[in-house]
């Protein structure tokens, strides 16, 4: 229940340097004072009216009686209470009064403190990420003058928070990890955290980790059954690969960042699943052309692919679609010549950002353009919204089946075939051509 009397003092608005003493305030609140022996019978009657604030007990011992502090918004007078029920417990208007209460910085939550300080006319601090003992912010420009205060408030108020950092710039480096600015606390970035019950450890300043993707990681892992195969092209520290390996799937995991690779190995060892995972530290394209190619070919030739599922995850949304052409012509016709037509090819889960009006259509177009192929209804397994990243910018997962044609026809050959068909269309009789779809 919002009540202006219980908000921090108006004088703290615009404070740039945290001064905790400035949050002191005296307020009048209603109370019931009842004998100690009656408390257990009275509390259920007024429970929904109790005054609940940080570091404040609404029931306080005073001599041999108890003071029950009530919220001033619904309780304006004795008549605001369930008087008949109270009187049955020998509690009358004589037990009701107003008491002066001193509030201070400790009595408000981080959200209440920040709302009272930050500019009223601007958007406030809406969210943050929590990774172990680190709080990760992405402050808008108008909040930067308040960053030190914001950091101190969060460190004070959030349990086990020792470090507060702000995203210093967009992710544009080779290894796609956040560039961080320490705004409060210890410069200690090695963290331990759990995601969907799985423990992970890593150096947050040198790898990519986003707790907002935990639900998406869980969705993919739930698709996997023991004995399935996962090729994780951009594995990071293992949010797909480690849970899959723990589930007794056969996993090939790769990441270009040597620090991510180190923690991927560490997390696989820590979770006791090393026997189910092979790890490499190389460019994603090289991983597809070598490790994935060799392992998949062996499985296509020697195993019953209908008895298990094969998945390929490509979670590098800023550029993963640019690696899709590596699957075109991955094998020669001869290499797949003896493989049954009933073979089950892998499902690719590629992640991408799209910015614009119809982001779902845009992300499909990105995939088809880089794959140099239109995905028909049989191939396309789904286009799933993952999260909103910024205004008109969304993250999606596009899931589709690889086919024999894709795996044996290079992208250049596909383009040549398109050009050849267009040239043939131009040579046909004009009346026939008019019935054909124009190549563009």
C-alpha positions as CSV (number, residue, x, y, z in Angstrom):
1,X,0.0,0.0,0.0
2,X,1.4,3.4,-1.1
3,X,1.2,6.1,1.5
4,X,3.0,9.5,1.1
5,X,3.5,9.7,4.9
6,X,5.6,6.5,4.7
7,X,7.8,7.5,1.7
8,X,11.3,8.9,2.1
9,X,11.5,12.7,2.7
10,X,10.9,14.8,-0.4
11,X,14.1,16.7,0.4
12,X,16.3,13.8,-0.9
13,X,15.1,14.3,-4.5
14,X,18.1,15.0,-6.8
15,X,20.7,13.8,-4.2
16,X,23.9,12.9,-6.1
17,X,26.0,11.7,-3.1
18,X,24.4,9.2,-0.8
19,X,23.8,10.8,2.6
20,X,22.0,8.2,4.7
21,X,21.2,10.6,7.6
22,X,19.1,12.8,5.3
23,X,16.5,10.0,5.1
24,X,15.4,10.4,8.8
25,X,11.7,11.2,9.2
26,X,9.1,11.2,12.0
27,X,5.5,10.0,11.3
28,X,2.4,9.3,13.2
29,X,1.1,5.7,12.9
30,X,-1.9,4.0,14.5
31,X,-1.3,1.2,17.0
32,X,-3.0,-1.2,19.3
33,X,-1.5,-1.8,22.7
34,X,-2.7,-5.1,24.2
35,X,-1.6,-7.4,27.0
36,X,1.0,-10.0,26.1
37,X,-1.4,-12.9,26.7
38,X,-3.9,-11.5,24.1
39,X,-1.5,-11.0,21.3
40,X,-1.9,-14.4,19.6
41,X,-5.7,-13.9,19.4
42,X,-5.6,-10.3,18.2
43,X,-3.0,-10.6,15.5
44,X,-5.1,-12.7,13.1
45,X,-7.8,-10.1,13.3
46,X,-5.5,-7.2,12.2
47,X,-2.9,-9.1,10.2
48,X,-3.8,-7.4,6.8
49,X,-3.4,-4.0,8.5
50,X,0.1,-4.5,10.0
51,X,2.7,-1.9,9.1
52,X,5.4,-3.7,7.1
53,X,8.6,-1.9,6.4
54,X,12.3,-2.9,6.1
55,X,14.0,-3.7,9.4
56,X,10.8,-3.0,11.4
57,X,8.9,-5.5,13.5
58,X,5.2,-4.5,13.6
59,X,4.8,-6.2,17.0
60,X,7.0,-4.7,19.7
61,X,7.4,-5.6,23.4
62,X,6.6,-2.8,25.8
63,X,6.7,-3.9,29.5
64,X,4.2,-6.8,29.8
65,X,2.2,-5.7,26.8
66,X,2.7,-5.6,23.0
67,X,2.4,-2.6,20.6
68,X,0.9,-3.6,17.3
69,X,1.9,-1.1,14.6
70,X,-0.8,-0.5,11.9
71,X,-0.6,1.0,8.4
72,X,-1.9,4.6,8.4
73,X,-3.5,4.3,5.0
74,X,-6.4,1.9,5.7
75,X,-6.5,2.7,9.5
76,X,-7.5,6.3,10.1
77,X,-9.4,5.7,13.3
78,X,-10.6,3.0,15.7
79,X,-13.7,2.5,13.5
80,X,-11.5,1.4,10.6
81,X,-10.7,-1.8,12.5
82,X,-12.9,-4.9,12.9
83,X,-14.2,-3.5,16.2
84,X,-16.8,-6.2,16.9
85,X,-14.2,-9.0,16.7
86,X,-11.7,-7.0,18.7
87,X,-14.1,-6.3,21.5
88,X,-14.8,-10.0,21.8
89,X,-11.1,-10.3,22.7
90,X,-11.5,-7.5,25.3
91,X,-9.8,-5.0,23.0
92,X,-11.5,-1.6,23.0
93,X,-11.0,1.9,21.8
94,X,-8.9,2.5,24.9
95,X,-6.3,0.1,23.4
96,X,-6.1,2.2,20.2
97,X,-3.8,5.3,19.8
98,X,-1.4,7.0,17.5
99,X,2.4,6.8,18.2
100,X,5.3,8.8,16.7
101,X,7.6,6.6,14.8
102,X,11.1,7.5,13.5
103,X,11.9,6.2,10.1
104,X,15.4,6.2,8.6
105,X,17.4,4.9,5.6
106,X,17.2,1.3,6.9
107,X,13.4,1.2,6.7
108,X,13.1,1.6,2.9
109,X,13.9,-0.9,0.1
110,X,16.4,-0.1,-2.7
111,X,13.5,0.6,-5.0
112,X,11.9,3.0,-2.6
113,X,15.2,4.9,-2.0
114,X,16.0,5.2,-5.7
115,X,12.4,6.3,-6.6
116,X,12.7,9.1,-4.0
117,X,16.1,10.3,-5.3
118,X,16.1,9.9,-9.1
119,X,14.5,12.6,-11.3
120,X,10.7,12.3,-11.2
121,X,10.2,13.4,-14.8
122,X,12.6,10.8,-16.3
123,X,12.4,7.0,-16.5
124,X,13.9,5.4,-13.3
125,X,16.2,2.5,-12.9
126,X,13.9,-0.3,-14.1
127,X,16.1,-3.4,-13.8
128,X,19.4,-5.0,-13.2
129,X,21.0,-8.5,-13.5
130,X,22.3,-10.5,-10.6
131,X,25.3,-12.8,-11.1
132,X,26.5,-14.3,-7.8
133,X,27.8,-11.4,-5.7
134,X,27.7,-9.0,-8.7
135,X,24.9,-6.6,-9.7
136,X,25.1,-5.6,-13.4
137,X,23.5,-2.4,-14.5
138,X,22.9,-0.9,-17.9
139,X,22.2,2.7,-17.0
140,X,20.7,5.2,-19.4
141,X,22.5,8.5,-19.9
142,X,20.3,10.6,-17.7
143,X,21.1,8.3,-14.7
144,X,24.9,8.3,-15.1
145,X,25.3,11.3,-12.7
146,X,23.6,9.1,-10.0
147,X,25.6,6.0,-10.7
148,X,27.7,6.2,-7.6
149,X,24.6,6.6,-5.4
150,X,22.7,3.9,-7.2
151,X,25.7,1.5,-6.7
152,X,25.9,2.3,-3.0
153,X,22.2,1.8,-2.4
154,X,22.1,-1.6,-4.2
155,X,25.2,-2.8,-2.3
156,X,23.5,-1.7,1.0
157,X,20.2,-3.2,0.3
158,X,20.7,-6.4,-1.8
159,X,21.7,-9.5,0.1
160,X,25.2,-10.8,-0.5
161,X,25.9,-8.0,-3.0
162,X,29.6,-7.0,-2.9
163,X,30.2,-5.5,-6.4
164,X,28.1,-3.2,-8.6
165,X,29.1,-2.7,-12.2
166,X,27.7,-0.7,-15.2
167,X,27.8,-1.8,-18.8
168,X,30.4,0.6,-20.1
169,X,29.8,0.2,-23.9
170,X,28.1,-2.0,-26.4
171,X,29.4,-5.5,-27.0
172,X,31.7,-5.0,-29.9
173,X,34.9,-6.9,-29.0
174,X,36.0,-10.2,-30.6
175,X,34.9,-12.4,-27.7
176,X,31.5,-10.6,-27.2
177,X,31.8,-10.1,-23.5
178,X,30.5,-7.0,-21.6
179,X,32.9,-4.1,-21.0
180,X,32.4,-3.2,-17.4
181,X,32.8,-0.1,-15.2
182,X,33.1,-0.7,-11.5
183,X,30.9,1.9,-9.7
184,X,30.8,0.4,-6.2
185,X,32.4,-2.3,-4.1
186,X,35.2,-4.8,-4.7
187,X,36.8,-5.4,-8.1
188,X,36.2,-9.1,-7.7
189,X,34.7,-10.6,-10.8
190,X,35.0,-14.3,-10.3
191,X,31.6,-15.5,-9.4
192,X,29.7,-18.6,-8.5
193,X,26.0,-18.8,-9.6
194,X,23.3,-21.4,-10.3
195,X,21.2,-21.6,-13.3
196,X,18.3,-24.0,-13.4
197,X,19.9,-25.9,-10.5
198,X,23.3,-26.3,-12.2
199,X,26.3,-24.6,-10.6
200,X,28.6,-22.4,-12.8
201,X,31.7,-20.5,-12.0
202,X,33.5,-17.9,-14.3
203,X,35.1,-14.5,-14.5
204,X,32.2,-12.2,-15.4
205,X,34.5,-9.5,-16.7
206,X,36.0,-11.8,-19.4
207,X,33.2,-14.0,-20.6
208,X,29.6,-13.5,-21.7
209,X,26.8,-14.5,-19.2
210,X,23.3,-13.2,-19.2
211,X,20.9,-14.5,-16.5
212,X,18.0,-13.3,-18.6
213,X,18.6,-16.2,-20.9
214,X,18.1,-18.8,-18.3
215,X,14.6,-19.7,-19.4
216,X,15.8,-20.1,-23.0
217,X,18.7,-22.3,-21.9
218,X,16.1,-24.4,-20.0
219,X,13.8,-24.7,-23.1
220,X,16.6,-26.2,-25.2
221,X,17.8,-28.6,-22.5
222,X,14.3,-29.8,-22.0
223,X,14.2,-30.8,-25.7
224,X,17.1,-33.2,-25.1
225,X,16.9,-36.8,-24.0
226,X,19.7,-39.1,-22.7
227,X,21.6,-40.3,-25.8
228,X,20.8,-37.3,-27.9
229,X,23.5,-35.3,-29.6
230,X,24.3,-31.6,-29.1
231,X,26.8,-29.5,-31.1
232,X,27.2,-26.2,-29.3
233,X,29.0,-23.8,-31.8
234,X,29.2,-20.8,-29.4
235,X,29.2,-22.6,-26.1
236,X,30.5,-19.8,-23.8
237,X,31.0,-21.2,-20.3
238,X,28.4,-24.0,-20.9
239,X,24.8,-23.0,-20.2
240,X,23.6,-25.4,-22.9
241,X,26.4,-27.9,-23.0
242,X,26.9,-28.6,-19.3
243,X,23.3,-29.4,-18.5
244,X,23.1,-31.5,-21.7
245,X,26.1,-33.5,-20.7
246,X,24.8,-33.9,-17.2
247,X,21.7,-35.3,-18.9
248,X,23.9,-37.9,-20.5
249,X,23.7,-36.4,-24.0
250,X,26.7,-36.6,-26.3
251,X,28.0,-33.0,-26.5
252,X,30.6,-31.3,-28.7
253,X,31.1,-27.8,-27.4
254,X,33.2,-24.9,-28.8
255,X,34.1,-21.3,-28.0
256,X,36.6,-18.9,-29.5
257,X,37.2,-17.1,-26.2
258,X,40.1,-18.9,-24.4
259,X,38.8,-17.7,-21.0
260,X,35.3,-19.0,-21.8
261,X,36.9,-22.3,-22.9
262,X,38.8,-22.5,-19.6
263,X,35.6,-22.0,-17.6
264,X,33.7,-24.4,-19.9
265,X,36.2,-27.1,-19.0
266,X,36.0,-26.1,-15.3
267,X,32.2,-26.3,-15.2
268,X,32.1,-29.6,-17.0
269,X,34.5,-31.0,-14.5
270,X,32.7,-29.5,-11.5
271,X,29.4,-31.0,-12.7
272,X,31.1,-34.4,-13.2
273,X,30.1,-34.7,-16.9
274,X,33.5,-34.8,-18.6
275,X,32.8,-38.3,-20.0
276,X,29.9,-36.9,-22.1
277,X,31.5,-33.8,-23.6
278,X,34.3,-32.9,-26.0
279,X,35.4,-29.3,-25.9
280,X,37.4,-27.1,-28.4
281,X,38.7,-23.6,-28.5
282,X,38.4,-22.3,-32.1
283,X,36.4,-20.1,-34.4
284,X,32.8,-21.3,-34.9
285,X,33.2,-21.8,-38.7
286,X,36.3,-23.9,-38.2
287,X,34.5,-26.0,-35.6
288,X,31.6,-26.6,-38.0
289,X,34.0,-27.5,-40.9
290,X,36.1,-29.9,-38.8
291,X,34.8,-31.3,-35.5
292,X,31.1,-31.1,-36.3
293,X,31.6,-32.3,-39.8
294,X,33.6,-35.3,-38.9
295,X,31.4,-36.4,-35.9
296,X,28.1,-35.9,-37.8
297,X,29.3,-37.8,-40.9
298,X,30.3,-40.8,-38.7
299,X,26.9,-40.7,-37.0
300,X,25.0,-40.4,-40.3
301,X,26.9,-43.4,-41.7
302,X,27.2,-45.7,-38.7
303,X,24.2,-45.1,-36.4
304,X,20.4,-45.2,-36.5
305,X,19.6,-41.5,-36.5
306,X,15.9,-42.2,-35.9
307,X,16.8,-43.5,-32.4
308,X,18.0,-40.2,-31.1
309,X,17.8,-36.5,-31.9
310,X,20.6,-34.2,-33.0
311,X,20.6,-30.5,-32.2
312,X,23.0,-27.7,-33.2
313,X,22.9,-24.5,-31.0
314,X,24.3,-21.2,-32.4
315,X,23.7,-18.6,-29.7
316,X,25.7,-15.6,-30.8
317,X,22.7,-13.4,-31.9
318,X,24.8,-10.5,-33.2
319,X,26.4,-12.6,-35.9
320,X,25.4,-16.3,-35.7
321,X,23.4,-16.2,-38.9
322,X,26.6,-15.3,-40.8
323,X,28.0,-18.8,-40.0
324,X,25.0,-20.6,-41.5
325,X,26.6,-20.8,-45.0
326,X,29.2,-23.2,-43.4
327,X,26.6,-25.9,-43.6
328,X,26.1,-25.5,-47.4
329,X,28.2,-28.1,-49.2
330,X,29.6,-29.4,-45.9
331,X,29.7,-32.8,-47.6
332,X,30.1,-34.0,-51.2
333,X,27.4,-36.1,-52.9
334,X,29.7,-39.1,-52.7
335,X,30.1,-38.8,-48.9
336,X,26.4,-39.1,-48.4
337,X,25.6,-41.4,-51.3
338,X,25.3,-44.5,-49.2
339,X,23.1,-42.9,-46.6
340,X,19.5,-43.9,-46.4
341,X,16.8,-41.5,-47.5
342,X,15.2,-42.2,-44.1
343,X,18.2,-40.6,-42.2
344,X,17.2,-37.9,-39.7
345,X,19.3,-34.8,-40.1
346,X,20.1,-32.3,-37.3
347,X,17.9,-29.4,-36.1
348,X,19.7,-26.1,-36.0
349,X,18.7,-23.5,-33.4
350,X,20.2,-20.2,-34.5
351,X,19.7,-17.0,-32.5
352,X,19.6,-13.5,-34.0
353,X,18.6,-9.9,-33.3
354,X,16.1,-8.1,-35.5
355,X,15.3,-4.4,-35.4
356,X,12.3,-2.9,-37.0
357,X,8.5,-3.2,-37.2
358,X,8.0,-6.9,-38.1
359,X,10.9,-8.4,-36.3
360,X,9.7,-12.0,-36.7
361,X,9.6,-11.7,-40.5
362,X,13.0,-9.9,-40.5
363,X,14.8,-12.6,-38.6
364,X,13.4,-15.3,-40.9
365,X,14.7,-13.3,-43.9
366,X,18.1,-13.0,-42.3
367,X,18.4,-16.8,-41.8
368,X,17.2,-17.6,-45.4
369,X,19.5,-15.0,-46.9
370,X,22.6,-16.3,-45.1
371,X,21.5,-19.9,-45.8
372,X,20.8,-19.0,-49.4
373,X,17.7,-21.1,-49.3
374,X,14.0,-20.6,-48.5
375,X,12.8,-22.7,-45.5
376,X,9.6,-24.6,-46.4
377,X,7.0,-25.7,-43.8
378,X,8.7,-29.1,-43.5
379,X,12.1,-27.6,-42.7
380,X,11.1,-24.7,-40.5
381,X,10.5,-26.0,-36.9
382,X,9.6,-22.6,-35.4
383,X,10.5,-19.0,-34.9
384,X,10.5,-18.3,-31.1
385,X,10.6,-14.9,-29.4
386,X,13.3,-14.9,-26.7
387,X,13.4,-11.4,-25.3
388,X,13.1,-7.7,-26.1
389,X,16.6,-6.1,-26.1
390,X,15.7,-2.5,-26.9
391,X,12.9,-0.5,-28.4
392,X,12.0,-2.3,-31.7
393,X,14.9,-4.7,-31.2
394,X,14.1,-8.3,-30.4
395,X,16.0,-11.6,-30.0
396,X,14.7,-14.7,-31.6
397,X,15.5,-18.4,-32.0
398,X,14.9,-19.8,-35.5
399,X,14.8,-23.6,-35.5
400,X,15.1,-25.5,-38.8
401,X,16.0,-28.9,-40.2
402,X,19.2,-29.4,-42.2
403,X,18.6,-31.4,-45.4
404,X,20.7,-33.5,-47.7
405,X,20.3,-30.8,-50.3
406,X,21.7,-28.1,-48.0
407,X,24.6,-30.2,-46.8
408,X,25.7,-31.2,-50.3
409,X,25.0,-28.1,-52.3
410,X,27.4,-25.2,-51.9
411,X,25.9,-21.7,-51.5
412,X,27.6,-20.6,-54.8
413,X,26.1,-23.5,-56.7
414,X,22.6,-22.6,-55.4
415,X,23.1,-19.0,-56.6
416,X,24.2,-20.3,-60.0
417,X,21.1,-22.5,-60.2
418,X,18.9,-19.5,-59.4
419,X,20.6,-17.4,-62.1
420,X,20.3,-20.3,-64.6
421,X,16.5,-20.6,-63.9
422,X,16.1,-16.8,-64.3
423,X,17.9,-16.9,-67.7
424,X,15.7,-19.8,-68.9
425,X,12.6,-17.9,-67.9
426,X,13.7,-14.9,-70.0
427,X,14.0,-17.2,-73.1
428,X,10.6,-18.8,-72.9
429,X,7.5,-17.6,-74.9
430,X,6.2,-14.3,-73.4
431,X,2.7,-15.9,-72.8
432,X,4.3,-18.7,-70.8
433,X,6.6,-16.4,-69.0
434,X,3.7,-14.3,-67.9
435,X,2.4,-17.3,-65.8
436,X,5.8,-17.7,-64.0
437,X,7.0,-15.9,-60.9
438,X,9.6,-13.4,-61.8
439,X,13.1,-14.1,-60.5
440,X,14.6,-11.2,-58.5
